[in-house]
Amino acid sequence: MPSTTYLLQGPRVAVRHVCREDYEELAVLARESAEMLQRWLPAREPTREAFEARLKRFEQPTHEGFVICLRDTGAIVGGINVNNIVRGAIQSGALGYTAYVSTTGRGYMTDGLGLVIRLAFGKLELHRLEANIQPENARSLNLVKRLGFRREGYSPNFQFINGAWRDHERWAITVEMARVDPVEQTS
């Protein structure tokens, strides 16, 4: 486990920035979860080069990359990105997130995304977060509903996944709407 300190902690999970030392663990999780995720995410081979390019993107002020870890072991149970951050009068970012087959269905993504929402509306000083979700992805839709997002629209042919352009629903939350459980702030 990397020696990085957590940005925020909840009772079961904690959030930290993704780092170079995470490659091996994330590559194993991605390979184990490929069948589960193929319907929802563009296919990507978890190569070292692709991971390095991802880390490079997170060095830009328009992208933030996080992993959700179990507090007791530090094991990674999910990943969340805040992409396409726009500053100025908009103060918004687009969410991307991934659960893994070995830990799905346990509420870790709900806990972890709740923490990232707090980071986004706190430290990152964003006002709005958006999530684009395929209408058939019931688990992802239920996740954002649990955390207080509202459905704002429908985007036909939004993202190219598995050889076809897929429709997505647009969901969003603003700082005024956020309702997540209190967490321990880590210095």
TASUL-V921798 format. One line per field, one symbol per residue. phi: phi as a letter, one per 20 degrees, with the letter a starting at -180 (. if undefined). psi: psi as a letter, one per 20 degrees, with the letter a starting at -180 (. if undefined). burial: 1 if it has 9 or more other C-alpha atoms within 8 Angstrom, else 0. A space follows every 50 residues. Layout:
BEGIN
phi: ???
psi: ???
burial: ???
END
This chain:
BEGIN
phi: .fefefebcdfdcccbffbgfeggffffffffdgffegfdcgfbffegff fffffffffefebcccdecfffdnffcaccdddlfdemfelcbdecbbdc gfcfndnffffffgffffffedgeledbcccdcfgeegffffgffgenfc fdrcdflfceclnbfdfceecbbdgfegbcffceedf
psi: pqjqqqgqqahhrqprqqrhiiggghggggghjgghihhhqppppmqggh ghhghghiiqijpppqqpqphhhippirqpqorlppaciglqqpqpqprq hijqjjjhhggghgghggggiegikqhqpqpppphimhggghghghjjqq piapnqlgqopljqppqqqpqqqrhhipnqqqrppp.
burial: 00000111110111111100011001101101100001000000010001 11001001000111111111100001111111101100001111110011 10110001111111111111100001111111111010001011101110 0000101101100011111111111001000010000
END
